[in-house]
Amino acid sequence: PAPAARRGSWGLPAALVRRGGLVGGRWLETPASFPVQDPASGEELGRVADCGAAEARAAVRAAHEAGAAWGRLPAKERSVCLRRWYELMMENKEELARIITAENGKPLKEAEGEILYSASFLEWFAEEARRVYGDVIPASAKDRRILVLKQPVGVAAIITPWNFPSAMITRKVGAALAAGCTVVVKPAEDTPLSALALGELANQAGIPAGVYNVVPCSRQQTPAVGEVLCTDPLVAKISFTGSTATGKILLKHAAGTVKRVSMELGGHAPFIVFDSANVDRAVAGALASKYRNSGQTCVCTNRFLVQKGIHDKFVEKFAEAIKRELHIGSGFDAKTTQGPLINEKAVEKVERHISDAVSQGASIVTGGKRHSLGKNFFEPTLLSNVTTKMLCTQEETFGPLAPVIKFETEAEAVAIANAADVGLAGYFYSQDPAQIWRVAEQLEVGMVGVNEGIVSSVESPFGGVKQSGLGREGSKYGIDEYLEIKYVCFGGL
């Protein structure tokens, strides 16, 4: 019979749709499997191997065994492997995008954008591999020299979320492999097919067996697999993107063997529009920042703060733009800009935030309910008369809900923005140069967009402050997370 991927409307590329785990360069079947569903229709895309603690340990061992040879390869050779992997992603970009849309639901155009972004990390770190520079430090004694070497930390456990099922992997793995580390990837249970497709291309690119391993698993097996990846003494480093609550559990596990950690955790991004802002640009930035991936991005705006002089005009124009520009539908439909949310739990959270806000006096300007297309679809929603007491301004919604708070002074806006215990991204629109400097420096976030709603790029350091995480990804700083600094004192000269 034809593989499940060929059935249905997805038209997935059979050559890239893998069902097994990838351990030591070989595809691994397991006695149990779990279903991967299309969030738009609820139909099953296929079943994937349900790895458990034993498979996770085997993957760690495979990565450890491959590590010595991979770490000793000249950086140029690692660079060539990463470059070939990048080229294969580019050759298969349409197919990889279809896999994302099928398992994640995002519009195909967004999925294609993610694949370009995802591949760009392999390209970037292929180049950075050759720029891991050490140091020579002048010594205070005549008969010695001080050298500084940078060496790979070892096996890295990579735990990734469903909202960017390809880019969240390459942003970590590109840096790790460039540094000379080997990896075990645990993809989100909702979206394992993208991680496995990357594994198929890694094999084709000639990346040695055991350098890139993938252990997909169901929600039931996730705690056991996560615990192995965070406690196994052969793992030197954990890189995790996901919720702050899960990040704290992994940090506790990692403490037992004092592992290196990078954490990219929850956000609660403020988007401030000052009276001096260009309103049309602010509306365009707001639309891009809030509704990309139906509001399911780590850096998407969660609360809009709009100064009173411009407030009514902004809300009116924002509502018009939502109605005019956004189209709900299947990600495979060319005119769709808003796909489904990942699952029903996500929809329920949006509903809870809206009903809480309305019960406390917020007004629904547009949207506000589930869409008739299916249980995971929700109307893009705009709320006004929102206060800081409401749930939607206190926790991350992760859905297509834009709550607007009216403020009077700059100091008030900065205080509201900084009241959160997380700080990943923040955005503001202003045409006043002095205000731009003040607010950019005062916002307690790792990334600031000034008159810009989309800030992510491969060249820029991605990460947060406070409870939004530790470390930075992408950019020239991203590779440092996978390197140890070794000091060599050369004496008796």
C-alpha positions, -999 to +999 in steps of 0.1 A: +000+000+000+011+036-006+026+052+025+001+072+046+019+104+036+007+100+000-029+099+010-050+129+019-045+164+004-010+169+018+010+154-011+039+149+012+073+138-003+076+100+004+114+102+002+116+127+031+088+114+054+106+091+078+088+072+106+116+058+127+140+074+151+175+081+139+203+066+161+239+062+150+230+069+113+204+041+112+166+044+112+152+027+143+117+012+146+101+008+180+074-016+192+051+014+199+043+043+176+023+075+181+001+094+156+010+128+140-021+148+132-029+176+107-042+203+131-064+217+103-084+186+097-076+164+127-067+136+103-037+114+110-007+121+088+010+088+099+025+072+129+061+077+141+083+055+163+077+062+200+111+062+215+116+058+253+144+060+278+163+030+263+164+046+228+173+080+243+203+064+261+213+046+229+212+079+210+234+095+236+259+067+234+259+069+196+265+107+198+293+102+224+310+076+202+308+098+171+320+128+191+358+122+192+362+119+155+338+147+146+354+171+171+389+164+158+380+169+121+394+202+107+368+229+110+369+232+072+356+197+068+328+202+093+320+234+074+318+215+041+293+190+057+271+217+070+272+236+037+261+204+019+233+200+043+222+236+037+223+230-001+201+199+002+176+218+023+175+245-004+170+218-031+141+203-011+126+235+002+091+231-012+089+195+001+102+205+035+077+234+037+048+210+029+058+188+058+057+218+082+023+229+069+009+194+072+021+188+108+021+224+122-008+240+102+010+273+094+003+287+059+025+273+032+041+307+025+051+310+061+064+274+061+085+283+030+098+313+049+107+291+079+126+267+056+147+295+042+153+308+077+161+273+090+186+265+062+203+299+067+215+287+101+233+258+085+248+282+060+258+307+087+273+282+111+291+264+082+309+297+078+314+303+116+330+269+121+362+283+107+362+313+129+365+297+163+395+317+174+416+312+205+439+337+221+475+344+233+476+365+265+508+384+276+521+367+307+535+384+338+564+359+340+592+358+314+594+321+312+558+313+304+532+318+277+494+319+282+473+302+255+435+300+253+419+272+232+383+267+224+371+231+223+336+215+218+317+208+250+307+173+239+273+157+234+244+183+232+208+174+240+185+195+218+149+198+229+127+218+205+091+231+203+064+226+176+059+262+165+091+263+143+097+226+138+126+231+115+143+264+124+144+257+162+165+226+153+190+241+129+195+272+150+209+249+178+223+221+157+241+243+132+260+259+160+267+226+179+280+208+148+301+238+137+317+238+172+325+201+169+297+188+191+273+159+183+236+161+191+205+142+201+174+160+191+140+154+208+114+171+186+080+182+199+055+153+198+031+174+176+058+179+149+084+152+146+083+148+108+104+179+102+132+167+125+133+133+108+133+149+073+163+169+084+179+136+095+173+121+061+191+151+045+219+150+071+226+114+060+225+124+024+249+153+031+275+129+044+273+140+081+289+110+098+267+084+116+259+094+152+266+131+147+229+140+143+204+117+162+167+121+166+145+105+192+108+113+185+084+104+213+048+107+224+036+130+252+035+100+275+072+092+269+084+128+270+092+130+307+113+098+306+132+108+275+137+143+288+151+130+320+176+108+302+188+137+281+192+160+311+208+135+335+229+111+314+265+118+324+276+115+287+255+146+279+275+178+284+250+204+273+213+209+271+196+234+247+159+238+252+132+260+236+098+259+252+078+270+282+094+286+313+077+259+335+093+231+316+127+249+314+128+251+352+122+213+354+151+207+330+174+231+349+168+211+380+176+178+362+207+194+347+220+206+381+226+170+392+256+167+368+263+204+364+255+205+327+259+236+305+224+249+296+209+273+270+172+280+276+149+300+253+117+302+273+084+320+273+079+356+264+053+382+271+062+408+245+050+444+249+043+465+218+043+502+227+029+528+203+038+563+213+020+595+202+048+604+178+046+570+160+037+567+123+003+549+129+002+531+095+036+516+101+028+507+136-004+489+124+016+470+098+042+460+124+015+450+149-002+428+123+031+410+114+042+407+150+009+394+164-007+372+138+023+354+122+018+317+128-016+326+143+001+342+173+021+311+181+056+325+181+080+329+210+085+366+202+050+376+191+034+405+208+012+396+238+002+431+250-003+463+231+003+496+250-010+526+230-006+562+241-039+580+246-034+607+219-031+581+192-051+552+208-085+555+191-069+560+156-046+530+161-074+506+173-096+516+144-069+512+118-057+479+134-092+465+133-096+475+096-062+458+088-072+426+106-105+424+086-088+433+053-055+414+054-061+382+074-077+351+059-084+319+079-081+286+062-060+255+056-023+262+053-023+246+018-048+272+005-028+300-012-048+329+002-046+317+038-027+339+063-041+323+094-039+285+098-053+265+127-039+266+163-018+235+171-045+218+191-078+223+210-060+231+243-044+261+226-079+273+215-093+268+250-066+291+264-075+319+239-112+315+249-103+316+286-083+348+281-111+365+262-139+356+286-118+367+315-110+401+299-147+407+288-159+398+323-137+426+336-149+452+312-128+447+280-146+452+246-143+429+216-135+452+186-133+423+161-132+385+163-137+368+197-148+333+188-140+300+172-141+299+134-166+276+116-138+259+097-130+235+125-123+231+162-086+244+160-095+275+141-100+308+159-109+343+147-081+369+149-093+390+178-088+426+190-097+437+225-098+473+238-104+488+273-079+462+286-063+466+320-032+450+336-055+430+359-067+408+331-053+373+325-043+381+288-019+408+301-004+386+328+004+354+309+014+345+274-017+337+252+001+320+223-028+326+200-044+352+178-055+376+205-044+413+206-053+431+238-048+470+238-041+489+270-043+528+269-015+546+287-006+583+293+031+587+299+063+571+286+073+562+322+039+544+327+044+524+295+079+513+304+067+503+339+039+482+326+062+466+300+088+457+326+063+444+352+066+409+337+089+382+352+100+373+316+117+394+289+123+379+255+112+405+229+098+440+231+086+464+204+079+501+202+070+527+176+082+563+180+097+590+158+114+608+187+152+600+187+157+608+224+127+586+233+140+558+211+173+557+230+157+559+264+131+532+258+154+508+239+178+509+269+151+507+296+130+478+282+139+446+302+141+422+272+168+405+252+156+418+218+140+451+209+123+460+177+122+498+171+097+507+144+099+470+133+076+441+142+098+412+130+133+411+145+146+375+140+175+370+116+204+346+115+230+373+121+213+386+153+217+371+188+184+356+198+175+352+235+159+367+266+165+380+301+149+374+334+128+341+332+129+341+294+161+322+295+199+318+294+223+322+265+220+333+229+213+316+196+222+325+161+248+352+153+285+351+161+276+345+198+256+314+191+286+291+187+300+301+221+272+281+238+288+249+225+325+257+233+346+253+264+375+277+270+407+259+279+436+278+294+471+263+286+500+276+307+532+268+288+561+272+312+598+266+316+607+286+285 
